[in-house]
Amino acid sequence: MADEENRSGAPAAPTVTPVRVVIALCLIAPFVAMLWVGSYAKVEPTFVGVPFFYWYQMLWVLISTALTMVAYVLWQRDQRARKAARPASRQSGPSAQGGASK
């Protein structure tokens, strides 16, 4: 986003798209789940003798990993799409031609 510029040369405002909202939700969900301690601060139900308090947190380690991977893939796809959508004229400049001409 830092390399995006409008016609006047100033940086463009960040664009909120549905994909970016999904990315944000994927990254925020684990924090909300872990910070809401009252929802899992109990012993029952146990799983293989492990109290709910512990196995719930360990389950969120796996869920967080999956959500982070989804967010990363979506981000990479979004960046490739944005780069492909840029006009060719903006991609060809002195840096694209190997430096300034003499």
N, C-alpha and C positions, 0 to 999 in steps of 0.2 A: 504494500500500500504506500510505502514511502516513495517509491519510484513513480507513482501515478501523479500526473500533473494535468491541470486544465489548460485551456488555450493561453491564458496569461502567464503560464509558467509556475503558478503557485500550486502547492500540493492539493489534490482533490480530497474532498471529504470522504470518509470511509463509507462504503456502500453496504447497506444491510440487505441481505438476500435470504431467502428461505433456507438455503444450504448453510449459510453462516449462522443462522438461528439454531439449526439442528446441531452444528458443531458446538456452539456455546452450551446447549442443553446437555450434550454428551460429556462436556468437561465439568459442568456445574453439578450434575446429578450426584456423583460420588461425594462431593463436599456436603451437599444438603443431607444426604442419607447418613453420613457419619456424624454431622453436627447435631442431628436430631436424636440425641442420646435417649430421650424418654421412650422412643419407639422400640428400642431393643435392649433396654436395661432390665432384663429379666432372665431367669434361669430356664424356664420352660418355654418351648419344647426343646428337649435335648436331642442331639444327633450323635449317635454312636457314643453316648455318654458325655458328650461335650455340651456344656450349657449354651443356650441360645446366644447369649452375649458374645461369646467367642466365635462360634461358627458363623454368625451373621456378619461379623467384621471380616472374617477370612473369605467369605463368599463375595463380599464387596471388593476385595483385592482382585479377584478374577473378573468381576463385572467391570471394575474400573479399567483394567487392562483392555478388555474388549471394547469399551466405550472410547478409550483413548485411541485405539487402533482405527476405529470407525471414523473418529474425528480427523485423524491424520490423513486417511485415504480421501475423505471428502475435501479436506483442505487442499491436498495435492491436485485433485480433480478440478477444484474451483480455480486454482492458480493457473493450471494449464489452459483452462477455458478462457480465462481473462487475458492470458498472454496471446492466445490465438485470435482473440477478438480485437486486439489492438490493430490500428491501421498500419500498413506496411511503411508508410512515410515516417511514422514515429520510431520504427525499428531501424531505419536506415539513417544514420547520421555519421559524424566523424568517427565515433567509436566503432560503429558497425563496418566502416570502410577501412579499418586498420589505422586510424589516426587522422590528423588534420593534413590536408594537402598543402604543398608548398607553392 
